[in-house]
Amino acid sequence: MIRVTDTITLDEKEISEAFVRSSGPGGQNVNKVSTAVQLRFSVVGSPSLPEEMRTRLMKLAGKRVTSEGILVIDARRFRAQLRNRQDAIQRLVDLIRKAAEKPRLWRRTKPPAGVKERRLEAKRMRSRIKKQRQNVFSSHM
């Protein structure tokens, strides 16, 4: 069991991993050893997540979620397979934790009177400056 929050735990059976060859540094090791990890987690079919959290997770994951609702995380940051596996699981846990946080309710507020007054005063000053630039004689002809 993977502990995400105090109330949410993921069963390891919900996660599938595939090991693929990684690109980048590593010399000949890159061509021989499959160190990159492709982690797959079914967001839609997971019994561990509440419905509202699933929608938030799908929105947070963006393009990493397939049309079938499967979250795919590629981990190829390290040269060791074990470290890439841990990295992929940690990234999944972090993503689920972020989705677990309920968004704060946004309430529309009025701007303070002082802010409004300063803005209007700045507009008046700008108006005076522009008026002073005008040619006095050209306006009467």
C-alpha positions as CSV (number, residue, x, y, z in Angstrom):
1,M,0.0,0.0,0.0
2,I,1.2,3.5,-0.9
3,R,0.2,6.1,1.6
4,V,-0.8,9.4,-0.2
5,T,-2.6,11.3,2.6
6,D,-4.1,10.3,6.0
7,T,-7.3,9.2,4.3
8,I,-6.1,8.0,0.9
9,T,-3.9,4.9,0.2
10,L,-3.2,3.3,-3.2
11,D,-3.0,-0.4,-3.7
12,E,0.1,-1.3,-5.7
13,K,-2.0,-3.5,-7.9
14,E,-3.6,-0.2,-9.3
15,I,-0.2,0.8,-10.7
16,S,1.4,-0.9,-13.7
17,E,5.0,-0.3,-14.7
18,A,6.9,-0.9,-17.9
19,F,10.6,-0.5,-18.2
20,V,11.9,1.0,-21.4
21,R,15.3,2.1,-22.7
22,S,16.2,5.5,-21.7
23,S,17.7,8.3,-23.8
24,G,20.4,10.6,-22.6
25,P,23.7,10.1,-20.7
26,G,24.9,6.6,-19.7
27,G,27.2,5.5,-22.5
28,Q,26.7,2.0,-23.8
29,N,24.5,1.3,-20.8
30,V,21.7,3.3,-22.5
31,N,21.6,0.8,-25.4
32,K,21.6,-2.3,-23.2
33,V,19.6,-1.7,-20.1
34,S,15.9,-0.6,-19.7
35,T,16.2,1.9,-16.9
36,A,13.4,4.4,-17.8
37,V,10.0,3.7,-16.1
38,Q,6.6,4.2,-17.7
39,L,4.1,4.2,-14.8
40,R,0.4,3.8,-15.6
41,F,-2.4,4.5,-13.2
42,S,-6.1,4.3,-14.1
43,V,-7.7,7.5,-12.7
44,V,-11.2,6.5,-13.9
45,G,-11.1,2.9,-12.5
46,S,-9.4,3.6,-9.2
47,P,-11.5,2.7,-6.2
48,S,-9.1,4.6,-3.9
49,L,-10.1,8.1,-5.2
50,P,-13.4,10.0,-4.6
51,E,-15.2,11.3,-7.7
52,E,-14.5,15.0,-7.2
53,M,-10.8,14.2,-6.7
54,R,-10.7,12.2,-10.0
55,T,-11.9,15.2,-12.0
56,R,-9.3,17.5,-10.3
57,L,-6.5,14.9,-10.9
58,M,-7.5,14.6,-14.6
59,K,-7.4,18.4,-15.0
60,L,-4.1,18.7,-13.2
61,A,-2.5,15.9,-15.2
62,G,-3.5,17.4,-18.5
63,K,-1.9,15.7,-21.5
64,R,-0.5,12.9,-19.3
65,V,-4.0,11.3,-19.1
66,T,-5.1,9.2,-22.1
67,S,-8.6,9.3,-23.6
68,E,-9.3,6.1,-21.6
69,G,-8.5,7.9,-18.3
70,I,-5.1,6.4,-17.7
71,L,-2.4,8.6,-16.2
72,V,1.0,7.9,-17.7
73,I,4.2,9.1,-16.0
74,D,7.6,8.8,-17.7
75,A,10.6,8.7,-15.3
76,R,14.0,8.7,-16.9
77,R,15.8,11.3,-14.8
78,F,18.2,8.8,-13.2
79,R,20.5,6.1,-14.6
80,A,19.3,3.4,-12.2
81,Q,16.0,1.6,-12.7
82,L,15.1,1.6,-9.0
83,R,15.6,5.4,-8.6
84,N,13.5,6.0,-11.7
85,R,10.8,3.8,-10.3
86,Q,10.8,5.6,-6.9
87,D,10.8,9.0,-8.8
88,A,7.7,7.9,-10.8
89,I,5.8,6.8,-7.7
90,Q,6.7,10.0,-5.9
91,R,5.5,12.1,-8.8
92,L,2.2,10.2,-8.8
93,V,1.8,10.7,-5.1
94,D,2.6,14.4,-5.4
95,L,0.0,14.8,-8.1
96,I,-2.7,13.0,-6.1
97,R,-1.9,15.1,-3.0
98,K,-2.2,18.3,-5.1
99,A,-5.6,17.0,-6.4
100,A,-6.7,16.2,-2.8
101,E,-6.5,19.9,-1.8
102,K,-9.9,21.5,-2.3
103,P,-9.6,24.7,-4.2
104,R,-10.4,27.8,-2.2
105,L,-13.7,29.5,-3.0
106,W,-13.1,32.8,-4.9
107,R,-15.3,35.6,-3.7
108,R,-15.6,38.9,-5.6
109,T,-14.6,41.9,-3.6
110,K,-14.9,45.6,-4.1
111,P,-11.7,47.5,-4.5
112,P,-10.9,49.7,-1.4
113,A,-12.0,53.4,-1.6
114,G,-8.3,54.5,-1.3
115,V,-7.3,52.5,-4.3
116,K,-10.1,53.9,-6.4
117,E,-9.3,57.5,-5.3
118,R,-5.6,57.1,-6.1
119,R,-6.4,55.8,-9.6
120,L,-8.8,58.7,-10.3
121,E,-6.2,61.2,-9.0
122,A,-3.5,59.7,-11.3
123,K,-5.9,60.1,-14.2
124,R,-6.5,63.7,-13.3
125,M,-2.8,64.4,-13.1
126,R,-2.2,62.8,-16.5
127,S,-5.0,64.9,-18.0
128,R,-3.4,68.1,-16.7
129,I,0.0,67.1,-18.1
130,K,-1.6,66.5,-21.5
131,K,-3.6,69.8,-21.4
132,Q,-0.3,71.7,-20.7
133,R,1.2,70.2,-23.9
134,Q,-1.5,71.6,-26.1
135,N,-0.8,74.6,-28.2
136,V,-2.9,77.5,-26.9
137,F,-3.1,79.4,-30.2
138,S,-4.1,76.5,-32.5
139,S,-7.4,75.8,-30.6
140,H,-8.9,79.3,-31.4
141,M,-8.3,79.4,-35.2
